[in-house]
């Protein structure tokens, strides 16, 4: 995560073989994938439906599916061939070297068993899955409605987010509200981006290839 380029910016959708135009294009490509005829340890995995349900296998043959360009380049060295059909191109950049190096320094500074060593380790490991968290989550909030001003704030929330409320409990001077947190996601017209949940499937997918 510290040394590998990560996808940044907005994706650019394309059709056809982008590598014919940009040989070093980075992104996620939908390809026709063919393995070598003989390979003792296949390295690319895919999901197949079996009589026992969906299974992940690393097999030989030909199939179509998504792959990351870095994963594709590595597989080519083992004899795989790829026909790029379409996909999404990204720019790349350094996102995590400062964070990972700082956490690693803390791990070296404190011995194993020390709380700081454990916290630094957890912060490093949790970064891996952070960007793939589900958007569909519930938010529980408690609102104090004991004064006119707080009641007005509560009414403003109902007016803005009322459709997202799934359940509520009246405790007299307080309300417990359970609602869908998707309502927190807001579109910023100036930046042409959505804000509210810090997830990025492209980053999560790219990081997953490192393990």
N, C-alpha and C positions, 0 to 999 in steps of 0.2 A: 504493500500500500504506500510505502514511503518513496519507492524508486520507480514505480511503473506509471507511465502516463495514463491519465484518466479522461473519459469523455467530458467535454465542457461545452457550454453554449447550447444553441438550439439545433435539433437534428434537421438534416436536409434529406428528404425522401428522394429516392432515385429509382429508375427502372433500367434493367440491363446490367452489363458488366462494367461497373465504375472503375475497376482496376485497369481497364483498357484505356481510360482517359487519365486517371490519376493512379499510377502504380502503387503509391504508398497510402492510398485512402484508408482511413480508420473508421470503423463503425460496426454495425450489426447487419450481417448479410444473410439473405435467404438464398440457399444454394442447392444445387444438385451435387451431392457428395458421394464420391466413390473411393473406397478403401483399396489398398494394395490387395492383390489376390491372396498373398500369404503374409500374415503379420501375427506373430505369437502373442503380442500384447496390444490390441487395439486401444487407442487413446481417446477417441471421441465417443461420447455417450449419446443415447437417444431413448425416448420412451416408446414402448411397444405394448399393444394390448394382447394379453395372453388369456388362456382359459382361467387363470387365477387372478386376473385383474391387470392393471397397468404396472409395468415393470420397467426399470431402467437397465439398459444393457450396453455393453461396448462390443459390437459385433462387426463382422465383415460384410461387404455388399455395397449396394447403392441405395440411397434414399434422399429425400428432400427435407431440409430443415434450416433452422437459424443457427448462426455461429458468429462469434466475435472475430474480427479481422486478425487480432493477435493470436487467437486460438487456431485460426485457419493457417496463418503463416507457420506456426509451429508444426501443425499436422502435415503440411506440404513437405517438410524435411523428412517425414517418415513415409513418404510415398503417396499420401492422399492427393486426390485431385478435386477441384471445385469449379463448378460452373455457376457464377454469380448471376442470379435472376433479378433480384431487387433488394432494397434495404434502406438503411438510414445511415448517413454519414455524419460524423462528429469531428469537431476540432479536439485537440488533446492539450492537457496542461497538468501542472503539478498542483495537486489539491491537498495532499496529506503529509508531505515530508516534515513540515514544521511540527505538526501535531504528534505524529508518531515518534519523531526523534525526541520531543520533549517528554513524552510518556516513557520512552525507553530510558532516558537519562534518570528519571525518577526511580525506575526499577533497579538501575545499577546503584543508585545512591542509597537505597534502603534494602536491608537483607530480606531474604525470603521469610515469611511469617510476620513481617512488619505490616501494619495496616496500609501504609502508603504504597508499599510494593503491590499489595493485592488490589488497591484502588486503581493504580496505574495500569495493571494488567487487565482489569475489567473494562476500563475506559478504552484501552486499545482493542480488545476483543469485541466490545459492543458496537464499535464503529462499523464493523463488518456488516451487521444486519440492520443498522439504523436506517439506511436509505431504501430498504425494501419493506418497511413496515406498512401494514394495511391502512388504507385511508378510512375504512369503515370502523369507527370506534365510537363508544358512548362517552359522553361527558356528564358528570354529576356536579351540580353547583347548588350552593345554599344561598338564598337571598333573604336579607333582613328587610322586612316591610313594616317595621314598627314606627317609622316616621314618614311624614309626607314626602320628603325628598327621596328616601330609599324606595318608597312605593312607586314614585314617579320613574325612578331608574328601572324598577322591575317591570313597569308597564312598557317602558321604551324597549326593553329586551323582548317582551312578548310581541310587540309590534314588529320588531325586526326579525326575530328568530322563531316566532311562534310555531311555524310549520315544522320545525325540526324537533319540537318537543314530543317525546314518546310516552312520558309518564311524569306524574308530579305528586307530591305529598304536602298537605297543608298542616303546618305545625303551629298555627296561631300567628305568631309574629314573624315566622320564617316559612319559606317555601323551599322544598327540595325538588330540583328540576333535573330530569334525565332527558338528554336530547342527543341527536345525531351530530357528531362533531364535524361532519362534512360541511355544515353551514358556516364553519369558520374560514373556509377557503374563499378568498376574495380575488377578483381579477383586477390587476393594476394596468390600466389602459396605457399609461405613460411608458411602463417597462414592458408591456405586452407579456405579462407573466402572471401566474397564479401564486398567491402566498397563503400560508396557513398551515401547511404540513411540509416538514423538511424531508421529503423523500425524493428519490431519483432512481428509477428503475435501471437506467443506463449505467450509473455508477455502481449500483448493487450488482448488476450482471458482470461488469468488468472486474469488480473485486472478487466475485465468486470464482473467476478463472484462476486466481492466484493460489487457491487452496487445493 
